Amino acid sequence: PQGRSREKAMTSLLKSRAADLTDNVHAEALRGVPKKWEEYGDLVLLPEGSLQGAVWASLDQLEVWGTAAKALGAQRVAIKAEVDEGAMRESHIRIAYPEGASGWVSVVQ
């Protein structure tokens, strides 16, 4: 059920903003919709490569990430980045929505 609402929201965005897409391009864009994510409070962490590609880049990025946040019930969206190759193997994220948001998360268990 949760995955269906995510796909429905993204499909709706694609249809409204890129109505002239061919079926092949539309299908390719939908492959960029993440099938899994991690939730940390009001932040959703998406896998690297989510909502990427030429079709997604052609759309208003604030709207793309805002739609993703709404579809996933989050206020903030972040994207995983590659892990450093150094000895510490540090991981990184990039905040995609909203612009300038903090990446700090408080988790109560």
C-alpha positions in Angstrom: 0.0 0.0 0.0 2.7 2.5 0.9 4.7 1.8 -2.3 1.5 2.2 -4.3 0.9 5.7 -3.0 4.5 6.7 -3.7 4.4 5.4 -7.3 1.0 7.0 -7.8 2.2 10.4 -6.6 5.3 10.3 -8.8 3.3 9.0 -11.8 0.9 11.9 -11.3 3.8 14.4 -11.3 5.3 12.9 -14.4 1.9 13.0 -16.2 1.2 16.6 -15.3 4.6 18.0 -16.0 5.8 15.8 -18.9 2.6 14.9 -20.8 4.5 14.5 -24.0 6.7 11.6 -22.8 6.8 8.4 -24.8 5.9 5.2 -22.9 9.5 4.1 -23.0 10.8 7.4 -21.4 7.9 7.3 -18.9 8.8 3.7 -17.9 12.5 4.7 -17.6 11.7 7.6 -15.3 9.5 5.4 -13.1 12.5 3.1 -12.6 14.1 6.1 -10.8 11.3 5.9 -8.1 12.9 4.3 -5.1 11.6 0.9 -3.9 13.0 1.3 -0.4 14.0 4.1 1.9 15.0 4.7 5.5 12.9 6.8 7.9 14.5 8.9 10.6 11.9 11.1 12.4 10.6 13.5 9.8 13.5 12.8 7.4 13.4 10.1 4.7 16.7 8.9 3.4 16.5 7.6 -0.2 19.1 5.5 -2.0 21.7 7.1 -4.3 20.3 7.6 -7.8 16.7 8.0 -6.7 14.6 10.3 -9.0 17.6 11.0 -11.1 18.0 11.1 -14.9 17.1 13.4 -17.8 13.4 13.3 -17.3 13.5 14.1 -13.6 16.2 16.8 -14.2 13.8 18.5 -16.7 11.2 18.9 -14.0 11.1 21.6 -11.2 13.3 20.1 -8.6 11.5 21.7 -5.7 8.3 20.1 -6.9 9.9 16.7 -7.5 11.4 16.5 -4.0 8.3 18.1 -2.4 6.1 15.5 -4.0 8.5 12.7 -2.8 8.3 14.1 0.7 4.5 14.2 0.7 4.2 10.7 -0.8 6.5 9.3 1.9 4.9 11.3 4.7 8.1 13.2 5.4 9.1 16.9 5.9 12.7 16.4 4.7 14.2 14.2 2.0 17.9 13.3 1.8 19.8 11.2 -0.7 22.6 8.8 0.3 26.0 9.6 -1.3 28.9 7.3 -2.0 30.9 6.1 1.0 34.4 7.6 1.2 37.2 5.4 0.0 39.5 6.5 2.9 40.4 4.4 6.0 37.3 5.8 7.9 34.8 4.9 5.1 32.6 7.8 6.1 29.1 7.9 4.6 27.5 11.1 3.4 24.0 12.4 2.5 22.7 15.3 0.5 19.6 17.1 1.7 17.3 17.4 -1.4 14.2 19.0 0.3 13.6 21.5 1.5 16.6 23.6 0.4 18.9 24.6 3.2 17.3 22.1 5.7 19.4 20.7 8.5 20.4 17.0 8.3 20.3 16.6 12.1 17.8 14.1 13.3 16.7 13.3 16.9 15.6 9.7 17.3 13.8 8.6 20.5 13.7 4.8 21.0 
